Amino acid sequence: MKSISKLICLFLTMSIFITMSGYAAQNHTAYINENGEVIETGIDIIVDGAALDFSGVHEPVIIDGRTLIPMRKLFETLNAEVSWDENEQSITASSNGTTVKLFIDNSVMYVNGVSTVLDTAPRLMKYNDNFDTTMVPVRAVSESFSCDVNWDEENYSVIITTIPTETTAPQTKPPIATGAPNISDKIQTQNRVDVYGENIAFIKDDGSVWVSSNGETPVKISGIENAAAVELGRNFGYALLQNGTVYSWGTSNDYGQLGRNDSMLDNTPGLIDGLKDIIKIGSGTYFGIALSSDGTLYTWGRNDKGQLGNGTTTDSTVPVSVSETKFKDAAAGSGHVAAVSTNGTVYTWGENGEGQLGRGSESSKYLTSPGYIKTMYDIESVYAGPNSSAAIRNDKSIYMWGTTYLGQLGKDEKPIILDNNEENLAITDSDGYYKYDKPRRMRYCYWDIDERDYKGGIITTAETVSCGEYQTAALCGGKLYMWGDSPKLSPKLDSQFEHFCAQEYTSLSGIIGIYAGDQKTMYALDNNGTLWKLTYNEKQELFNLN
């Protein structure tokens, strides 16, 4: 019956073609492919009065009423720079302040970071036994570059007229970054404080670094000046200086976590060789990361779970580059890393036992090489906790994945389905805790005590996120929101399930930095330079960083 249907479809299609006149009657043909689609050929593409030559590639086709043409031919005709990412199966083209990104067999297209859904997804079409052609929808792509596109029915031609740059309408958003940002000569607010267990490190206004252990009086780390960011691991610390160099100190170097081959294990800081023009640093339990201004990501230290992302499980006492991929942001969890490529795609690697890599059906306990999360694009920043990760998209919404002990992954826009359905995001680990190995978008919720139900909507004002061991915080529009096993926010939140709610912390104002600690503890920096410690029903003024 299916074969008969195909024959009828082909007959009707060809009957239509026979009625056409002129050029179309002589050149326009059609066939049905193995998927039952009618593929029309014999289409001319005219750009500014000149017909394009498609020698050596698949000719333009019409599928379901949409014209697809060879990607590179179109982009080069429009004077766009084109790049192909084999891992992502993505095409990126840029011209005159416009960046377009498409994905093979994916109907989502991004134009300057703004997503739109295509009627027909880009696809690979076989040209010969050795070569496939990447085909893209001509109208959607051309109009993204401010071209005028029309269909000439009589001649079966697509007429494209390019519009001069000076008449192009201004973009509503800047183009996607093509490289990592440069380091500022100021202290990085969100990286000005770091917490590991009972240890707190912070940078004062003069660029000096101080460390407090177990609530004791802070001690200055001598030998470090003009610091921009600070990070702590289990028995070590890092400081990024405003000149782009990185120093480390600690009492152990068993796995190479200090990033240098010397014997200074008395907390004396030393320069990590090979790192220059660094704009961001991070630390795991026993390893470190550093992102340079050219987008290169370096790692060093313990590598038993592939934390270094270099395809091995061999520790390194000196920094090694992760891959040829260029990144604009990166963060380290206890044993994993998340990084954002310059085109807004999230890559992860390292420990994966709690779903913290976010790649979906990955069964491996760890992965030693970077792999991208297929369900997220247009990301501007990433964050990592001990067993979870988070990302902020360009629309300022938050995505989270990993293990949730007491709700630290929050509540997303979809109901939490706990069954064996293949669409279910939640599975349990060996201890019975839920883990989500796919990203889920975070909501701001409040508990309606009268209706016993959740109210609220998607968070779209996120500025930064901090992932703790059992709790998460976000700075949104200058307000602090917390969820999970965080400092108690309301007497109405009495059950464990209610910890999924993101709630505004109203007891402090003027918050500019947030830092998650262990279990129920959160730290916040206000615009007066005061660092606060927030615990259940209590806030404690710790230090002034001025």
WOVEN-V981314 format. One record per backbone hydrogen bond with DSSP energy under -0.5 kcal/mol. NH is the residue of the N-H (numbers start at 0). CO is the residue of the C=O. E is the energy in kcal/mol with one decimal. If there is no record, write none. Layout:
BEGIN
nh=(NH NH)
co=(CO CO)
e=(E E)
END
This chain:
BEGIN
nh=(4 5 6 7 8 9 10 11 12 13 14 15 16 17 18 18 19 23 23 24 25 26 27 28 28 30 32 32 35 38 38 39 39 40 43 45 45 46 46 47 47 49 51 53 56 60 61 62 63 65 67 68 70 73 74 75 76 77 78 79 80 82 84 85 88 89 90 91 92 93 94 97 99 100 101 102 103 104 105 108 108 109 110 111 111 113 114 115 117 117 121 122 124 126 127 130 132 134 134 135 137 140 141 142 143 144 144 145 146 147 148 149 151 151 152 155 156 157 158 158 159 159 160 161 166 167 187 188 190 191 193 195 198 199 200 201 202 203 204 206 209 210 211 213 214 215 218 220 221 223 224 225 226 227 228 229 230 232 233 236 237 238 239 240 240 241 243 246 247 248 250 251 255 258 261 264 266 268 268 269 271 272 274 275 277 278 279 281 283 284 287 288 289 290 291 292 294 297 298 299 300 301 305 308 310 315 319 321 326 327 328 330 332 333 336 337 338 339 340 340 341 343 346 347 348 349 350 351 352 354 357 359 360 366 369 370 372 373 375 378 379 380 382 384 388 389 390 391 392 392 393 395 398 399 400 401 402 403 404 409 410 412 416 417 418 423 425 426 428 431 433 434 435 436 436 439 441 442 443 444 444 445 447 447 448 451 452 454 456 458 461 462 463 465 467 467 468 471 472 473 474 475 475 476 478 480 480 481 482 483 484 485 492 493 498 499 500 502 502 504 505 507 510 511 512 514 516 520 521 522 523 524 525 526 528 530 531 531 532 533 533 534 534 537 539 541 541 542 544 544)
co=(0 1 2 3 4 5 6 7 8 9 10 11 12 13 14 15 16 20 153 20 21 22 23 26 40 38 30 36 32 30 36 37 61 28 155 43 157 44 49 45 159 46 44 51 53 67 39 65 37 62 60 135 133 69 70 71 72 73 75 74 93 91 89 83 84 84 101 82 99 80 97 94 92 109 90 105 88 121 102 106 115 100 113 98 109 110 112 108 106 115 105 134 132 130 130 127 124 122 132 68 66 136 137 138 139 140 141 142 141 160 146 158 149 156 150 151 151 43 149 156 45 157 147 159 163 164 227 186 187 188 200 198 195 211 193 209 191 207 544 203 201 218 199 197 197 212 210 208 219 220 222 205 206 239 239 190 237 235 284 248 230 246 228 238 244 225 240 238 269 236 234 234 252 255 259 262 249 221 266 247 245 270 271 273 243 290 290 288 286 333 299 281 297 279 295 276 291 289 319 287 315 285 302 305 367 300 298 296 294 339 339 337 335 384 348 330 346 328 338 344 325 340 338 370 336 366 334 364 364 351 354 436 358 349 308 347 345 371 372 343 391 391 389 387 400 382 398 380 390 396 377 392 390 439 388 435 386 433 402 406 499 440 414 415 416 420 416 434 432 428 403 426 401 424 434 399 397 410 456 442 501 454 445 452 446 447 447 445 443 441 395 474 474 472 465 470 516 482 465 480 463 473 478 460 475 473 478 502 471 498 469 483 489 491 495 496 497 481 500 479 503 504 477 524 524 522 520 517 533 514 531 512 529 509 525 542 523 529 539 521 531 532 537 534 532 530 539 530 528 542)
e=(-2.2 -2.0 -2.1 -2.4 -2.6 -2.6 -2.7 -2.6 -2.5 -2.9 -2.2 -1.7 -2.0 -2.2 -0.9 -0.6 -1.5 -0.9 -0.7 -0.8 -1.2 -2.1 -2.4 -0.5 -0.7 -1.8 -0.5 -2.2 -2.0 -3.4 -0.7 -0.6 -2.3 -2.6 -1.7 -0.5 -3.2 -0.6 -2.9 -0.6 -2.9 -1.9 -2.5 -0.5 -1.5 -2.4 -1.9 -2.7 -0.5 -1.9 -2.8 -2.5 -3.7 -1.9 -2.5 -2.5 -1.7 -1.7 -1.4 -2.7 -2.7 -2.3 -2.4 -0.7 -2.0 -1.6 -2.8 -2.4 -2.7 -1.9 -2.5 -1.7 -3.1 -2.6 -2.5 -0.6 -2.6 -3.2 -1.7 -0.5 -3.0 -2.5 -2.6 -3.1 -0.5 -1.8 -0.5 -2.2 -3.9 -0.5 -0.6 -1.9 -2.6 -2.5 -1.9 -0.7 -3.1 -3.3 -0.7 -2.6 -2.3 -1.8 -2.4 -2.7 -1.2 -1.0 -0.7 -1.7 -1.9 -3.0 -0.5 -2.4 -0.5 -3.3 -0.9 -0.8 -1.9 -2.8 -3.1 -0.6 -3.7 -0.6 -2.8 -0.5 -1.6 -1.3 -2.7 -0.7 -0.7 -1.5 -2.3 -2.5 -2.3 -2.6 -2.6 -2.3 -1.2 -2.2 -1.8 -2.4 -2.7 -2.5 -3.1 -1.3 -0.7 -1.8 -2.9 -3.0 -0.9 -1.0 -0.5 -0.7 -2.3 -4.3 -1.5 -2.3 -2.2 -2.7 -1.8 -2.5 -2.7 -2.4 -2.5 -0.6 -2.8 -2.6 -2.1 -2.5 -2.4 -1.9 -2.0 -0.6 -1.1 -1.7 -1.3 -1.6 -2.1 -0.6 -0.6 -2.3 -2.7 -0.8 -1.0 -0.6 -2.3 -3.4 -1.3 -2.0 -3.0 -2.0 -2.2 -2.4 -2.2 -2.8 -2.8 -2.5 -1.9 -3.2 -2.5 -1.7 -3.1 -2.5 -1.5 -1.7 -2.6 -1.9 -2.7 -2.6 -2.6 -3.2 -1.2 -2.6 -3.3 -0.7 -2.4 -2.4 -2.8 -2.7 -0.5 -3.2 -1.9 -2.3 -3.4 -2.5 -1.7 -3.3 -2.9 -4.0 -0.8 -1.8 -1.4 -3.1 -0.7 -2.2 -0.6 -1.6 -2.5 -0.7 -1.2 -2.3 -2.6 -1.4 -2.7 -3.1 -2.7 -2.6 -2.3 -2.3 -0.5 -2.4 -2.4 -2.4 -2.8 -2.2 -2.0 -2.6 -2.0 -2.9 -0.6 -1.9 -0.6 -0.6 -0.8 -0.6 -0.7 -1.9 -0.6 -2.0 -2.3 -1.9 -0.7 -3.2 -3.6 -0.7 -0.6 -2.1 -3.1 -1.8 -3.4 -0.6 -0.8 -1.9 -0.6 -3.3 -1.0 -1.8 -1.1 -2.3 -0.9 -1.4 -2.3 -3.4 -1.1 -2.5 -0.5 -3.1 -1.2 -2.4 -2.2 -2.5 -2.3 -0.7 -2.9 -1.3 -1.9 -2.7 -0.5 -2.1 -2.2 -2.8 -3.0 -2.0 -1.7 -1.6 -1.8 -1.8 -1.6 -2.3 -0.6 -3.4 -0.8 -0.5 -0.6 -3.2 -1.5 -2.6 -2.2 -2.1 -2.1 -2.5 -2.0 -2.7 -2.3 -1.8 -2.0 -3.2 -3.3 -0.6 -2.9 -3.9 -0.5 -0.6 -2.7 -2.2 -2.9 -2.8 -0.6 -0.7 -3.5 -0.5)
END
